[in-house]
Amino acid sequence: MRFAHKRYYVERYIKCSCCGVLVYGDGIKLPAPDGTQRLFCSDWCRDWTALRDKGEELRLPLRREGDPA
């Protein structure tokens, strides 16, 4: 993010490969089956995508704030 005349602007919009939320900072990386890098906003999105890639059941508990990681 940069500063413009009295305003902020975003140089690039980087979205989560799973849910499409904008990723600020480094994010979480996971290689795709074809070898390209994908970027995720959370561990949950990374884990869900990994299950989908393996063809496993797509059920993960939702994590709430304050839950252990």
C-alpha positions as CSV (number, residue, x, y, z in Angstrom):
1,M,0.0,0.0,0.0
2,R,1.3,3.4,-0.8
3,F,0.3,6.9,0.1
4,A,-1.2,9.2,-2.5
5,H,-2.2,12.9,-2.0
6,K,-4.1,12.6,1.2
7,R,-5.3,9.0,0.3
8,Y,-4.2,5.4,0.3
9,Y,-4.1,3.2,-2.8
10,V,-3.3,-0.4,-3.3
11,E,-0.7,-1.3,-5.9
12,R,-1.8,-4.9,-6.4
13,Y,-4.9,-6.9,-5.4
14,I,-3.8,-10.3,-4.3
15,K,-6.6,-12.7,-3.5
16,C,-6.9,-16.0,-1.7
17,S,-6.9,-18.9,-4.1
18,C,-9.7,-20.5,-2.1
19,C,-12.2,-17.8,-1.0
20,G,-11.1,-14.7,-2.9
21,V,-10.5,-12.5,0.2
22,L,-7.8,-9.9,-0.3
23,V,-4.5,-11.1,1.2
24,Y,-2.4,-8.5,3.1
25,G,1.1,-9.4,4.0
26,D,2.8,-12.7,3.1
27,G,-0.2,-15.0,3.3
28,I,0.2,-18.8,3.3
29,K,1.7,-20.6,0.2
30,L,0.9,-24.1,-1.1
31,P,2.0,-25.5,-4.4
32,A,-0.7,-26.6,-6.8
33,P,-0.7,-30.0,-8.4
34,D,0.8,-28.5,-11.6
35,G,3.7,-27.0,-9.6
36,T,2.5,-23.3,-9.5
37,Q,2.3,-21.5,-6.2
38,R,-1.0,-20.6,-4.7
39,L,-1.6,-18.1,-1.9
40,F,-4.1,-18.4,0.9
41,C,-5.5,-16.1,3.6
42,S,-5.7,-18.7,6.4
43,D,-4.8,-22.2,7.4
44,W,-8.4,-23.2,6.9
45,C,-8.4,-22.2,3.2
46,R,-5.0,-24.0,2.7
47,D,-6.2,-27.2,4.4
48,W,-9.6,-27.2,2.5
49,T,-7.9,-26.8,-0.8
50,A,-5.4,-29.6,0.0
51,L,-8.3,-31.9,0.8
52,R,-10.0,-31.0,-2.4
53,D,-6.8,-31.7,-4.4
54,K,-6.5,-35.1,-2.8
55,G,-10.2,-35.9,-3.5
56,E,-11.0,-36.4,0.1
57,E,-14.2,-35.4,2.0
58,L,-14.5,-31.6,2.2
59,R,-15.4,-31.2,5.9
60,L,-13.3,-29.1,8.2
61,P,-14.4,-27.6,11.5
62,L,-14.5,-23.8,11.3
63,R,-12.1,-22.1,13.6
64,R,-13.2,-19.4,15.9
65,E,-11.2,-16.6,17.5
66,G,-9.6,-17.9,20.6
67,D,-9.6,-21.5,19.5
68,P,-6.2,-23.3,19.7
69,A,-4.5,-23.5,16.3
